[in-house]
Each structure stands twice: as C-alpha cells, then as structure tokens.
Amino acid sequence: MRLPELDNHLLKPRLNSALTGVARFAVEFWYFGVKEARACLFVGLFFAAVFTVPKSGLWVVPRYDALLLIALAIQVWMVWTKLETKDELMAITLFHVVGFALEVFKTSSGIKSWAYPDFAYTKVLGVPLFAGFMYAAVGSYIIQAWRLFDIRVIHHPPHWMAALIAVLIYANFFTHHYIGDYRWYIAACALGLCARSSVVFRPYDVERSMPLLLSFILIGFFIWLAENISTFVGIWQYPNQMGAWSIVHIGKWSSWTLLVIMTFTIVANLKHIKHKIHIPV
C-alpha cells in the first residue's frame, strides 16, 4: 500500500463499531501503532540514516555531510508528495533554526556541553548542519500525529501564556549556565497552566483522551532513548562519554520534555491546527 493510500485509509471516518473487549483493544492498539509509525516517518527515516551511515561516511562524503544530504532529500520528498504542507515546512524550518542556535551555544568553547567530533564540510561554528534536523524531527512528528489522530486539545491555556512558557524554556537552556537552572520552576508553571488540559485523539473509531502533560513526558522519554542510541553510535558525545560510552543522564529526559512543550506551542499556532484547540473563557 502506497503512503497516500495508507493515509486515506487511516483518516477515513468510521462509525462506532460493535467491537468490545479484547477485539476492541486489539484493533485500537493496532491502529494506534500504525498511526504512530506513520507519524514517525521523518523521524524513522532520518534516524535510520543516523544509525546506519558508517563513521567513515559514504564513499567520499563524510558522515555528517551525508546525513545532511539524506535529511534534505527526505524533507523535499515529503513536501513534493504533499505529506507535509508548505506551512508545516515553515514551522519545521523554524524548529531547525531554533535547534541549531541551541547546538551552537551548547558546543561552544565556553560551554562544551557536548561535541561533534567528526570532520564535516558542512560544519558551521563547530556544529554540522544536519543537527538542526534532530529538532525538526520532533516538530514533524507532532504535526503528522495531529493530523492522523484527529487531535483536539481541551482546556488549553491562552496562547500568550503558553508562548511565554515556551520562551522561558528556550531562554533557560542558555541562561542556566550563568544564573542558575530554573527548569523546575518553569515546569511547575507549565504544570499549573496545563493541569486541566487534555489531548483528545482517535486511534480507530472512538475518541480517547489523556492528560496533555503526560503526552509531553512520554514523547520526551522516547527522545531520550533515541539520544542514548545516537551517543552510543558516536553521532555526538557528552564529556563523560569521551573515554567510554555511558547512559545519558536521566535528567536529560526533563530537558527533552520541556523542549517538546516548546515545540508543541509552535505547532499549536498553525492555522489548520489552532481551531482544534479549546481555550476556556
């Protein structure tokens, strides 16, 4: 089945069926898994390249440069086949820029939170250009999942409040090196704003819901797992991984969760998504 046909099948409206018990669980679980896999299309293809392109690169192309070419090819293909719209591409480009700026700061000589040890022609200020796509991949997943699961958000905080939290999250990634780490204070504010917020989604024919904050935490966890694999294969390294690999500190899970909140806030302002967000008056 080709992707457009798969999308049409997954998006096809369905009346509430008579499924019950184990049969309902099995069908909903299957469709949930298929939709999640489909939403991870860019993520899956990009990270498959990250994990399979050898350290020596492809032919005469260094690894980081090859990953950039592959990421660009995937992105162009998704827009050309209308799997992503131009508005969504603009949002994903913003994620790329925001992520790349953060990477430049974190890898700078005065900070050295992590490093990209391999040579690349497309390194700018010590950061390979493909790195921004790791952040763009998170945005791509959220955009695709929103469409495939027909997501709605109930009791979302006012957009200006959510935007303020997103700005504070991003700023703290920089400022905590100088004035202290305030992530838990920001997280507490986000908890207060989103305590009543629920995300409503449709795996098959019946709408289900879960706390919005729980969805952020779960996505953050899977990004943390991907980060462990990426550092294991040497894409980038933290200072404590230079001699021998060790698991990425569990505290990075909280950082990724906050980044997901920031990314979600940007996605929530897309025109075709904003009308599916309920803000209580």
C-alpha positions in Angstrom: 0.0 0.0 0.0 1.4 3.4 -1.0 1.6 6.2 1.5 -1.3 8.3 0.1 -3.5 5.2 0.1 -2.4 4.4 3.7 -3.2 7.9 4.8 -6.6 7.8 3.2 -7.3 4.6 5.0 -6.1 5.9 8.4 -8.0 9.1 8.0 -11.3 7.5 6.8 -14.2 8.4 9.1 -15.6 5.4 10.9 -18.8 4.9 12.8 -18.6 3.5 16.3 -18.3 -0.2 15.7 -19.7 -3.1 17.8 -16.2 -4.1 18.8 -15.8 -4.9 22.5 -13.4 -6.4 25.0 -10.2 -8.0 23.6 -11.2 -7.5 20.0 -11.6 -3.7 20.5 -8.3 -3.5 22.4 -6.5 -5.4 19.7 -7.9 -3.3 16.8 -7.4 0.0 18.5 -3.9 -0.9 19.6 -3.1 -2.0 16.0 -4.3 1.3 14.5 -2.6 3.3 17.3 0.7 1.6 16.4 0.3 2.1 12.7 -0.6 5.8 13.1 2.3 6.3 15.4 4.7 4.6 13.0 3.3 6.7 10.1 3.6 9.9 12.2 7.3 9.0 12.8 8.0 8.8 9.1 10.6 11.6 9.0 11.9 10.6 12.4 12.3 6.9 11.4 13.9 7.6 8.0 16.3 10.2 9.4 17.4 8.2 12.4 17.7 5.1 10.3 20.3 7.0 8.4 21.9 8.3 11.6 22.3 4.7 12.9 23.4 3.1 9.6 25.6 5.6 7.9 29.1 4.4 8.9 31.5 6.6 10.8 33.8 6.7 7.7 30.9 8.2 5.7 29.5 7.2 2.3 32.1 6.9 -0.4 34.0 10.2 -0.3 31.2 12.0 1.7 31.9 12.5 5.4 29.2 11.1 7.7 27.8 14.4 8.9 27.6 15.7 5.3 25.9 12.5 4.1 23.3 12.9 6.9 22.6 16.4 5.9 22.0 15.3 2.2 19.7 12.5 3.4 17.7 14.8 5.7 17.2 17.3 2.9 16.2 14.6 0.5 13.6 13.3 2.9 12.2 16.7 3.6 11.9 17.6 -0.1 10.3 14.3 -0.8 7.7 14.8 1.9 6.7 18.2 0.6 6.7 17.1 -3.0 4.4 14.2 -2.2 2.2 16.5 -0.1 2.8 14.5 3.1 3.7 18.0 4.5 2.3 21.4 3.6 4.3 24.5 3.0 3.0 26.0 6.2 4.2 22.9 8.1 7.5 23.1 6.3 7.9 26.7 7.6 7.2 25.5 11.1 9.7 22.7 10.8 12.3 25.1 9.4 11.8 27.2 12.5 12.4 24.2 14.7 15.6 23.6 12.7 16.8 27.2 13.2 15.9 27.2 16.9 17.6 23.9 17.5 20.7 24.8 15.5 21.2 28.0 17.5 21.0 26.0 20.7 23.5 23.5 19.4 26.0 26.3 18.5 25.7 27.6 22.0 26.0 24.3 23.8 29.0 23.2 21.8 30.8 26.5 22.0 34.3 26.6 23.7 32.9 28.3 26.8 30.2 25.8 27.4 31.2 22.4 25.9 28.0 20.6 27.0 28.6 18.1 24.2 30.7 17.9 21.0 30.6 16.6 17.4 34.0 15.0 17.0 33.9 14.1 13.3 35.0 16.2 10.3 32.4 17.7 8.0 32.4 20.2 5.2 29.1 21.5 6.4 30.1 22.4 9.9 29.2 25.9 11.0 30.6 27.2 14.2 31.5 23.6 15.2 28.0 22.2 14.6 27.1 20.1 11.5 24.1 21.5 9.7 22.3 18.1 9.9 22.0 18.6 13.7 19.0 21.0 13.3 17.0 18.2 11.7 17.0 16.3 15.0 14.9 19.1 16.4 12.9 19.4 13.2 12.1 15.7 13.5 10.2 16.3 16.8 8.1 19.0 15.1 7.4 16.8 12.1 6.2 14.0 14.4 3.8 16.3 16.3 2.4 17.8 13.1 1.9 14.3 11.5 0.4 12.9 14.7 -2.1 15.8 15.0 -3.5 15.0 11.5 -3.5 11.2 11.7 -5.1 11.1 15.2 -7.5 14.0 14.5 -6.2 15.5 17.7 -8.1 18.2 19.7 -6.9 19.9 22.9 -9.4 20.7 25.7 -8.7 23.4 28.3 -5.6 24.7 26.7 -4.1 27.8 28.4 -4.3 31.1 26.5 -1.9 31.2 23.6 0.1 34.1 25.1 0.6 32.2 28.3 1.8 29.1 26.5 4.1 31.3 24.3 5.6 32.9 27.4 6.4 29.5 28.9 7.9 28.4 25.6 10.2 31.5 25.6 11.2 30.9 29.2 12.0 27.2 28.4 14.2 28.2 25.5 15.9 31.0 27.4 16.7 28.7 30.3 18.7 26.4 28.0 21.1 29.3 27.6 20.9 31.2 30.9 21.2 28.3 33.3 25.0 28.3 32.6 25.2 31.8 34.1 22.3 32.5 36.5 21.2 29.0 37.7 18.9 26.3 36.3 15.2 27.3 36.7 13.7 24.4 34.7 11.8 23.0 37.7 10.2 26.4 38.4 9.3 26.7 34.7 8.0 23.1 34.7 5.8 24.0 37.8 4.3 26.9 35.9 3.6 24.7 32.9 2.0 22.1 35.2 -0.2 24.8 36.7 -1.2 26.1 33.2 -1.9 22.7 31.7 -3.2 20.8 34.8 -6.7 20.7 33.3 -5.6 20.2 29.7 -6.4 17.0 27.9 -5.5 15.8 24.4 -8.3 14.0 22.6 -7.3 11.6 19.9 -8.9 8.9 17.8 -6.9 5.6 17.3 -9.8 3.9 15.4 -13.4 4.9 15.7 -13.7 6.1 19.3 -12.1 9.2 20.8 -9.8 8.7 23.7 -8.1 11.2 25.9 -5.1 11.6 28.1 -3.6 14.5 30.1 -1.7 16.8 27.8 1.3 16.9 30.2 1.5 13.1 30.2 1.8 13.1 26.4 4.7 15.6 26.7 6.5 13.4 29.2 6.1 10.2 27.0 7.4 11.9 23.9 10.3 13.3 25.9 11.1 9.8 27.2 11.3 8.3 23.7 13.6 11.2 22.5 15.8 10.4 25.5 16.0 6.8 24.3 16.9 7.9 20.8 19.6 10.2 22.3 21.2 7.2 24.1 21.4 5.3 20.8 22.8 8.3 19.0 25.6 8.8 21.5 26.3 5.1 21.5 27.0 5.1 17.8 29.1 8.3 18.2 27.0 10.9 16.4 27.7 13.3 19.3 29.2 12.8 22.7 28.9 14.3 26.2 32.1 15.0 28.1 31.5 11.9 30.3 31.3 9.7 27.2 34.6 10.6 25.6 36.6 7.7 27.1 33.8 5.1 27.1 30.1 5.3 26.4 27.7 5.6 29.4 24.0 6.2 29.5 22.8 9.7 29.1 21.8 11.2 32.4 18.2 10.7 33.2 17.9 14.4 33.9 18.1 15.0 30.1 14.6 13.5 30.0 13.2 16.6 31.7 15.1 18.8 29.2 13.6 16.9 26.2 10.1 17.1 27.8 10.4 20.9 28.1 11.6 21.1 24.5 8.5 19.1 23.5 6.3 21.6 25.3 8.1 24.4 23.4 7.7 22.6 20.1 4.0 21.8 20.7 3.4 25.5 21.4 4.8 26.4 17.9 2.7 23.7 16.2 -0.4 24.8 18.1 -0.3 28.2 16.3 -0.5 26.7 12.8 -3.7 27.9 11.1 -5.2 24.5 10.4 -4.5 23.3 14.0 -5.4 26.4 16.0 -9.1 25.9 15.5 -8.9 22.5 17.2 -7.7 24.0 20.5 -10.2 24.8 23.1 -9.3 27.7 25.4 -11.8 28.2 28.3 -13.0 31.8 28.7 
